[in-house]
Amino acid sequence: MKAESYANSIREAVKANHIEVSDLDTIVTITMERRQKIGVIRPDDWAMWRNEIKHRIRIRSALMTLRRNGEAVLIGRAKYRFFI
């Protein structure tokens, strides 16, 4: 199975949960739950502190990609609006 990018994981998680505006913590949670569900990561992989930081950095980077593509806008401190 080919791994899905973090940007695609965020897109699919936002679509599945019908999210229009969300904070970073919620985005991290739903994205990691999606990645666990499709089998990209193990359930205990992001529970460790060091791995959680690694995944948060990758999710913030993916959010920057979505912002550059016009699919998301930063509307406040760690709060995003999605146009997906």
C-alpha positions in Angstrom: 0.0 0.0 0.0 1.4 3.4 -1.0 1.6 5.9 1.8 -0.7 9.0 1.5 0.8 12.4 1.9 0.0 14.5 5.0 -1.7 17.1 2.8 -4.0 14.4 1.3 -4.6 13.0 4.8 -5.7 16.5 6.0 -7.9 16.9 2.9 -9.7 13.6 3.4 -10.1 14.1 7.2 -11.6 17.5 6.7 -14.0 16.2 4.1 -15.0 13.2 6.2 -15.7 15.3 9.3 -17.3 18.2 7.4 -15.0 20.7 9.0 -15.0 24.3 7.8 -13.1 26.1 10.6 -10.8 24.3 13.0 -7.8 24.8 15.4 -4.5 23.0 15.0 -5.0 20.5 17.8 -8.2 19.2 16.2 -6.6 19.0 12.8 -3.7 17.0 14.3 -6.1 14.6 16.0 -8.4 13.9 13.1 -5.4 13.6 10.7 -3.6 11.1 12.9 -6.8 9.1 13.4 -7.2 8.9 9.6 -3.6 7.8 9.1 -4.1 5.1 11.8 -7.3 4.0 10.2 -5.8 3.5 6.7 -2.8 1.8 8.2 0.0 4.3 7.4 1.1 4.5 11.1 0.6 2.3 14.1 -1.7 3.4 16.9 1.1 3.8 19.4 3.5 5.6 16.9 2.4 9.2 17.6 1.7 8.7 21.3 5.4 9.0 22.1 6.5 12.6 22.8 9.3 12.7 20.1 7.1 11.2 17.5 4.2 13.6 18.3 6.5 16.6 17.7 7.6 15.0 14.4 4.1 14.5 13.2 2.9 18.0 14.3 5.8 19.5 12.2 4.7 17.5 9.2 1.1 18.5 9.6 2.0 22.2 9.9 4.1 21.8 6.8 1.1 20.2 5.0 -1.1 23.0 6.1 1.3 25.5 4.5 0.9 23.5 1.3 -2.8 23.7 1.5 -2.5 27.5 2.2 -0.3 27.9 -0.9 -2.9 26.0 -3.0 -5.7 28.2 -1.7 -7.4 25.3 0.1 -6.9 26.7 3.6 -6.5 30.1 5.2 -4.9 31.0 8.6 -7.6 33.1 10.3 -6.2 33.3 13.8 -3.6 31.9 16.1 -3.4 28.2 15.0 -7.0 28.4 13.5 -7.7 27.5 9.9 -10.6 27.9 7.5 -10.8 25.2 4.8 -12.1 25.6 1.2 -12.0 21.9 0.4 
